[in-house]
Amino acid sequence: MIKDAKKILLIDDDESTLESISSYLEESGYTVFTARNGITGLEVVKNLEPDVIISDIRMSGLSGIEFAYIIKGLRYDIPVILISSFDNDESKFIDKCSFGFIPKPLDIHKLNDMIQDALLSGMITRHEAVNF
């Protein structure tokens, strides 16, 4: 399925998660960039402006929730999908800073559906910004 080479940034400190998810996304037609932490992820966002960001919540240094708030605060209009293998008692923050949340182990079909929804949401938002 061709996605017009939509760019996805995947941030996770677990190498096997990065490899498996990025492999699936690339096979699905996306251009995938990876980062092993939120700080590196911010550099990728600044330089490449991906269409969607998928970030683990629990990472050393900058958590996925902190990362999502920074993206929002910098006014990047990029949907952030948060993922985590931990039960999240931070759900009130997840709802305010991200497009959605998917628990690990990931349901790859649910992830794909959320990416599609996020891309559609981003297209609608950009269209509204152009036609103010």
N, C-alpha and C positions, 0 to 999 in steps of 0.2 A: 504494500500500500504506500503510495508516494505522498509525502506530506509537504511538498515544495521545500524540502530541506530545512524544516523548522529546526531552530537551534535549542537544545536542551542542556542546561547546566545541572550536573549531578554532583552533590556534595555529600561525602560520607567518609568517615575515618577508617572504615573497614574495607580493605582491599578486595575481598571476595564479593562484597555487595556492589562495589564500584564496577568490577568486571562483569558480573552477571547481569546487572540492570543495564549497563551501557551496551553490552552485547545485544540484548533483546531490543533496546531502543534503536540501535544502528540497523539491525535486521528489519525493523519496522519502517525504516526510511528517514529517521531523524539524524541530524548532525549532533553528536554528543560531545560535550566538554566535561571534564571531571576535575574535581578539587578535593583534597583530603582534609580540608578544614575551612571554616567560614572566612578567615582572613584572605586566603587564596581565592575563595569563591568571590569575594568582593572585587578583587582585581579582575577576575574573568568577566564579571558583570560590567565593570567600568570599560573594559576593552572590547567586549564582544556583544553586549546587550542581548542575551538569549531571550527566546520567546517564552520559555517556561523554566522554572528552577525547581528541582527536587532536592530537598535537604533533609539529612538525618537531624533529629532534634538533639540528641546527646552526643556532643563532641567536645573535646578539650579546647580551651581557649574561648571560642565564640560558639555558643549553642545555636541550634537551628532557629529557635524562637528569637534570640537576640539578632541573628542574621536577618530574619524576616522583618523585624522592626526597623533595622537599619535601611534595608531596601525600600521599605515603605516611607521612612523618614526622608530618604534622599529623592523621593518622588519618582523612582523608577516604576513604571506601570507594567511590572512583570509578575504574573501569578506565581506564587510560591506554594508548592505542595510539600508538606512536612511528613516524614516517615520516622518510625521508631519501633524498637522491639520492647520498649518499656511501657507499662501502664502509665498513662499520662494524667497526672493530677493537675496539669497545666492547661487543661482544655479551654479555659476561659481566655488564655493568651493565644492559643492556637486559632480560635475563631476570629480574633481581632487582627491577627497579623498575617494570616495565610489564606490561600484559596481553599485548602482542604487538608485532611490528615488521613493517612493509611497506615495501619499497624503492620509491623513485620512479624512473621514472614509475609512478604507482599503477595497479594492476589494480583498477579500481573495483568489480568483483564480489568480489574477495578482501577489499577494504575493507568492503563491505557485509556479507559473511559474518562478518568479525571483529567488526563493530559488533553484529550480532545475537548472537553468542556472548558478547560483553562485557555486553550488556544482560541476557541470560539469567543470566550469572554474577552480576551485581549483584543480580538479583531473588532468586537462591538465597541469597546472602550476607545480604541484608537479612532474608529469611525466617528464616534460622538465628539471626540476632541477636535477632529478636523471640521466637523459641521456645527461648531458652536454658534 
